[in-house]
């Protein structure tokens, strides 16, 4: 995916994401972390998956941080506390259920 390739080209700096996860950030400036929740995507066909994305300058950059679970309720329990659920939009890929900010 082109966005992931762009993300990998940038220098990395350590830090703590707003979601509370210690990670390495691409030196992009300001960003918004969000967990995108998927139902039975190709890389998790037997369950649900959430992938951490960074919204930067109007683009969603997927990261390698993922959570997996057998049920949607179990997956939601794995997400950081204090997030707000955003329902999917008609433009979203059909496997996307929701996004948490």
Secondary structure, DSSP 8 states (H G I E B T S, - for coil): -HHHHHHHTS-EEEEE-TTS-EEEEES-SS-EEEEEEEES-GGGTTSEEEEEEEEETTEEEEEEEEEEESSHHHHHHHS-TT--EEE--TTS-TTEEEEE-
